[in-house]
Amino acid sequence: MLPHEKRTADSDQLTDVSCRLVRLGIIAAAALTTVGQEQALAHTVLLSRGAVVVHPNRIVSRIEIDAKDFIHYYHLRPTAEGFSASTLREAVLKHRQHLLEHFLIRNTRGERLRGKCVEVEWSEPTESKIGYSQLGALRVTYVLEYLTQTPPRYLTFQQFLGGEYAPMPVRLALSVTAAGDATSRFIQLTNRGNVETLEFAWPDPAVSKLIPASMSGQQQGHPEHALGQDRFKSVRACMLIEGPVVRCDIYMPLVLLETWLPLRRASRDFIDAGEMKDARERLRAFFAGRNQIRINGRRAAASAVRVSFLGPDAMSIDEPQVERLGAWSARVGVRLTYETDVPVSQVELVWDLFNNVVLDAAVTTVFGDSRNEKVVTPYSPSVSWSHR
């Protein structure tokens, strides 16, 4: 159990954000049933909620599970008198380890944090048998704690509740708050493996020294200027026009890139320097063959294609390469350079990097001090620029 004073502060903050979740209508749905109609117990989606408070030295998560969901997690079966209270208790205790195995938090380097369950909160039934209506009113809250050696700069959240072969979707709604911050960020995780990476800025000067210079001073024409959290789940590009040269920088999360072109990696969770090197030629060919660009009315081909792998802190493909990256928060930067014999007066880009996952991209055009951004979609894929 957490020390009393520490648990009280966390509980107050977690309870506050949990109440906001309820007000937002994020509640678990249950099927109405009569006793003995076992088929009516089935859900189409299991919905759970939780709240996370991030401290400089630890992360405290409270995850609330509806007791009726244990029917599906552990195949509880009722008798004519109802569900066995002792069997339910076994499921409640067993689920501590299930959460620790299948609710994942990763640090800036992509390493998984190992936690422990410090408390289970629920009103254990006194009867030996429990009816479905009584079961549906029960909630079980698991308090998980993860210790950190340094204040977390980035945290990546993911869940596979129900295990690798879960028979149905499980959705977990989380509010995430930095300790002492009144603002919560709300994320939704499904057990199909989606990820959410959040950034934390700590006010302590000793902590701010951990922030790379690239994060604190971006150039005005930088393609990811003021991009913030969206860089972990969106595709962005910057088309920079300088004299006779057009440079198109494309940034996308590795997990989105692999919806087109899965890379050869020994680990599902990491990509190392050798694997990055092996992938670069394939990526150069892939990006050189995508999109169409016309300069001064003529179709252009890239004279150079540069590929970089970026960690969560990196904001430009010009930054030094690293030896190993966490795959879930890594991004890929690509620079395509187009050269002409005369100054560029007109550019048209037809974007085609769309698929069933990537449905849009933000393209920024930069010429001198002028910046224009357009969100391209399959229905409006063109970006045009001209200099008068």
C-alpha positions in Angstrom: 0.0 0.0 0.0 1.2 3.5 -0.7 2.1 5.7 2.3 -1.0 7.4 3.6 0.0 11.0 2.7 1.2 10.1 -0.8 -1.9 7.9 -1.5 -4.2 10.7 -0.4 -2.7 13.3 -2.7 -2.8 10.9 -5.6 -6.3 9.7 -4.9 -7.6 13.3 -4.7 -6.1 14.1 -8.1 -7.1 10.8 -9.7 -10.6 11.0 -8.2 -11.1 14.5 -9.7 -10.1 13.4 -13.2 -12.2 10.2 -12.8 -15.3 12.3 -12.1 -14.6 14.3 -15.2 -14.5 11.0 -17.2 -17.9 10.1 -15.8 -19.3 13.5 -16.7 -18.0 13.0 -20.2 -20.1 9.9 -20.4 -17.2 7.4 -20.5 -19.0 4.5 -18.8 -19.0 0.8 -19.3 -22.1 -0.6 -21.0 -23.8 -3.8 -19.8 -26.4 -6.0 -21.5 -29.7 -6.3 -19.7 -30.3 -10.0 -19.0 -32.4 -12.4 -17.1 -30.9 -15.1 -14.9 -30.1 -18.2 -16.9 -29.9 -16.4 -20.3 -26.2 -16.8 -20.6 -26.0 -15.5 -24.2 -27.4 -12.2 -23.1 -24.3 -11.6 -21.0 -22.1 -11.0 -24.0 -20.8 -7.5 -24.8 -19.5 -6.3 -28.2 -16.8 -4.1 -26.5 -15.4 -4.1 -23.0 -15.1 -0.5 -21.8 -12.8 0.5 -18.8 -11.6 3.8 -17.5 -8.6 5.0 -15.5 -6.6 7.9 -14.4 -2.8 8.3 -14.3 -0.8 10.9 -12.3 2.8 11.3 -13.4 5.3 12.4 -10.7 9.0 13.2 -11.2 9.9 9.9 -9.5 6.9 7.6 -10.0 3.7 7.0 -12.0 0.5 6.1 -10.3 -2.3 4.6 -12.3 -5.8 3.8 -11.1 -7.7 1.5 -13.5 -11.3 0.7 -12.9 -12.8 -2.6 -14.2 -16.5 -3.5 -14.1 -16.9 -6.8 -12.3 -19.1 -8.1 -15.0 -16.2 -8.0 -17.4 -14.6 -10.8 -15.5 -17.2 -13.0 -17.1 -15.3 -12.5 -20.4 -11.8 -12.3 -19.0 -12.1 -15.5 -17.0 -15.2 -17.3 -18.4 -17.2 -17.1 -15.2 -20.4 -19.1 -15.5 -23.5 -18.6 -13.3 -25.6 -21.3 -11.7 -29.3 -21.0 -11.0 -28.4 -19.1 -7.8 -25.9 -16.7 -9.5 -22.1 -16.3 -9.7 -19.8 -17.8 -7.1 -18.4 -15.0 -4.8 -15.2 -17.1 -4.2 -14.7 -17.5 -7.9 -15.2 -13.8 -8.5 -12.6 -13.0 -5.8 -10.1 -15.3 -7.5 -10.7 -13.5 -10.7 -10.3 -10.1 -9.1 -6.9 -11.0 -7.6 -5.8 -12.8 -10.7 -6.5 -9.6 -12.7 -3.7 -7.8 -10.9 -1.1 -9.7 -12.8 -3.1 -9.4 -16.0 -3.0 -5.6 -15.9 0.7 -5.6 -15.1 1.4 -7.7 -18.1 -1.0 -6.2 -20.6 -1.1 -2.5 -19.7 2.2 -1.0 -20.9 4.0 2.2 -20.1 7.3 3.0 -21.9 9.9 5.6 -21.2 11.6 8.0 -23.5 14.0 5.3 -24.7 11.2 3.0 -25.5 11.9 0.7 -22.5 9.0 -0.8 -20.8 8.5 0.3 -17.1 7.9 -2.5 -14.7 5.2 -1.8 -12.2 3.5 -3.4 -9.2 0.0 -3.4 -7.9 -0.1 -1.6 -4.6 -3.8 -1.8 -3.8 -7.1 -3.3 -5.0 -10.2 -1.4 -4.0 -13.6 -3.0 -4.1 -16.6 -3.9 -1.9 -16.3 -7.6 -1.7 -19.7 -9.3 -1.5 -20.6 -11.0 1.7 -23.0 -13.5 0.1 -21.7 -16.8 -1.4 -23.7 -16.2 -4.6 -24.1 -13.0 -6.6 -26.8 -12.2 -9.1 -26.0 -10.5 -12.4 -27.6 -7.2 -11.4 -25.4 -7.2 -8.2 -22.3 -8.1 -10.3 -23.1 -5.3 -12.7 -23.0 -2.8 -9.9 -19.5 -3.8 -8.6 -16.4 -1.9 -9.6 -12.8 -3.0 -8.9 -10.1 -0.4 -8.9 -6.4 -1.4 -9.3 -3.7 1.0 -8.1 -0.5 0.4 -10.1 2.8 2.1 -9.3 5.8 2.5 -11.6 9.1 4.0 -10.3 11.2 6.2 -12.5 14.9 7.2 -12.0 14.5 10.5 -13.7 11.5 12.8 -14.4 9.7 11.3 -17.4 10.1 13.4 -20.5 8.0 11.2 -22.7 5.7 8.3 -21.8 4.1 5.9 -24.3 0.9 4.1 -23.4 -0.4 0.9 -24.9 -2.7 -2.0 -23.8 -3.4 -5.6 -24.9 -6.1 -6.4 -22.3 -7.6 -9.7 -22.9 -4.3 -11.1 -24.1 -2.9 -11.7 -27.6 -6.0 -13.6 -28.7 -8.7 -11.6 -27.0 -12.1 -12.5 -28.5 -13.4 -9.0 -28.4 -12.2 -5.4 -28.4 -11.3 -3.8 -25.1 -11.2 0.0 -24.9 -9.5 1.8 -22.0 -10.1 5.5 -21.5 -7.4 7.3 -19.5 -7.0 10.7 -18.1 -3.3 11.6 -17.7 -2.1 14.4 -15.5 1.3 15.6 -14.3 1.4 16.0 -10.6 0.5 19.5 -9.6 -1.0 20.3 -13.0 -4.8 21.0 -13.2 -4.9 20.0 -16.9 -5.6 16.4 -17.9 -5.1 14.9 -21.2 -7.5 12.2 -22.3 -6.5 9.2 -24.4 -8.2 6.1 -25.6 -6.3 2.8 -26.0 -7.7 -0.3 -27.7 -6.3 -3.8 -27.3 -5.6 -3.8 -31.1 -2.3 -2.1 -30.2 -2.7 1.6 -30.8 -0.2 3.8 -28.9 -0.3 7.2 -27.4 2.9 9.1 -26.6 2.7 12.1 -24.3 5.3 14.8 -23.6 5.9 16.2 -20.1 7.6 19.6 -19.4 8.8 19.9 -15.9 9.3 23.4 -14.4 12.2 22.4 -12.2 15.4 24.0 -13.6 17.3 20.8 -12.9 14.8 18.9 -15.0 14.8 21.5 -17.8 18.5 20.8 -18.4 17.4 17.4 -19.7 15.5 19.0 -22.6 17.6 19.1 -25.8 18.4 22.5 -27.3 16.5 21.4 -30.4 13.3 21.4 -28.4 13.6 24.9 -27.1 14.7 26.9 -30.1 13.2 25.9 -33.4 13.6 27.9 -36.6 10.6 29.7 -37.9 10.7 27.8 -41.1 11.2 24.5 -39.4 8.7 21.9 -40.7 7.8 20.8 -37.1 7.7 24.3 -35.6 5.1 24.4 -32.8 3.9 20.9 -33.8 3.8 19.5 -30.3 2.0 16.2 -29.5 0.7 15.7 -33.0 4.1 14.6 -34.3 3.6 11.2 -32.7 0.5 10.3 -34.6 0.3 12.5 -37.8 2.1 12.9 -41.1 3.5 16.3 -41.8 5.6 17.8 -44.6 7.4 21.1 -45.3 8.0 22.4 -48.8 10.8 25.0 -48.7 11.5 27.1 -51.8 15.0 28.8 -51.9 16.2 30.2 -55.3 16.5 27.3 -57.8 15.9 24.6 -55.1 12.8 23.0 -53.7 13.2 20.9 -50.6 10.4 18.7 -49.3 10.8 17.3 -45.8 8.4 14.6 -44.7 7.9 13.4 -41.1 5.9 10.4 -40.0 5.7 8.0 -37.1 7.5 4.7 -37.7 4.2 2.9 -36.9 2.5 4.7 -39.7 5.3 4.2 -42.2 5.1 0.5 -41.6 1.4 0.5 -42.7 3.0 0.8 -46.2 6.4 -0.7 -45.8 7.1 -3.0 -42.8 10.8 -2.9 -41.9 12.9 -5.9 -40.9 13.4 -5.7 -37.2 14.4 -8.3 -34.7 12.3 -6.8 -31.9 8.8 -5.6 -32.2 9.6 -2.8 -29.7 12.9 -1.4 -31.0 14.9 -0.7 -34.1 18.7 -0.6 -33.9 21.4 1.1 -36.0 22.0 -1.8 -38.3 18.3 -2.2 -39.1 18.0 1.5 -39.8 21.0 1.3 -42.2 19.5 -1.7 -44.0 16.1 0.1 -44.3 17.4 3.4 -45.8 17.7 2.2 -49.4 14.2 0.8 -49.5 12.9 3.9 -47.9 14.7 6.2 -50.4 13.2 4.2 -53.3 9.8 4.2 -51.7 9.6 8.0 -51.1 11.2 8.9 -54.4 8.4 7.1 -56.2 5.6 8.7 -54.3 3.9 12.0 -54.7 4.3 14.1 -57.9 5.9 17.5 -58.0 6.0 20.0 -60.9 8.3 23.0 -60.8 7.8 25.8 -63.2 5.3 23.7 -65.1 7.6 20.7 -65.6 7.6 17.3 -63.8 10.6 17.1 -61.5 12.5 14.2 -60.1 14.4 14.3 -56.8 18.2 14.8 -57.2 18.8 13.6 -53.6 16.8 11.6 -51.0 17.9 11.6 -47.4 16.4 9.3 -44.7 16.8 9.8 -41.0 15.3 7.9 -38.0 14.3 10.3 -35.2 13.7 9.8 -31.5 10.9 11.6 -29.6 13.0 14.7 -28.8 14.4 15.1 -32.4 12.7 17.8 -34.4 14.7 17.7 -37.6 16.4 15.2 -39.9 19.6 17.3 -39.5 20.0 16.1 -35.9 22.6 13.3 -35.1 21.5 9.8 -35.5 21.1 7.4 -32.6 22.0 3.8 -32.1 18.7 2.5 -31.0 15.1 3.7 -30.9 11.8 2.6 -29.3 9.7 1.6 -32.3 6.5 3.0 -30.8 7.7 6.6 -30.4 10.3 6.7 -33.3 9.7 8.8 -36.4 11.1 8.8 -39.9 12.3 12.0 -41.6 12.8 12.1 -45.3 14.3 15.0 -47.3 13.7 15.1 -51.1 15.7 17.8 -52.9 14.7 19.1 -56.3 17.1 21.4 -58.3 16.4 23.6 -61.3 18.5 25.9 -63.6 16.5 29.0 -62.9 14.8 30.4 -59.8 11.6 28.6 -58.9 8.4 30.6 -59.7 5.8 27.9 -59.5 5.4 24.6 -57.6 2.6 22.0 -57.6 2.7 19.0 -55.3 0.2 16.2 -55.7 0.3 14.2 -52.5 -0.5 10.4 -52.6 0.8 9.1 -49.3 -2.7 7.9 -48.2 -4.0 4.5 -47.1 -6.6 3.0 -44.8 -4.8 4.4 -41.8 -3.3 7.7 -43.0 -6.2 9.7 -44.3 -4.6 13.2 -44.4 -1.4 15.1 -44.0 -0.4 18.7 -43.2 1.8 20.3 -45.8 3.5 23.6 -45.0 4.9 25.8 -47.8 7.7 28.1 -46.8 9.1 30.9 -49.0 11.2 33.5 -47.2 9.1 34.8 -44.3 5.8 33.5 -45.8 4.3 30.3 -44.5 1.1 28.6 -45.7 -0.3 25.3 -44.4 -2.8 23.0 -46.1 -4.3 19.7 -45.0 -4.3 17.4 -47.9 -6.8 14.5 -48.3 -7.5 12.0 -51.0 -10.3 14.4 -52.2 -8.0 17.4 -52.2 -4.4 16.2 -52.6 -2.8 19.2 -54.4 -0.7 22.0 -52.9 0.1 24.9 -55.3 2.5 27.8 -54.9 3.5 30.6 -57.2 5.7 33.7 -56.9 4.5 36.8 -58.5 
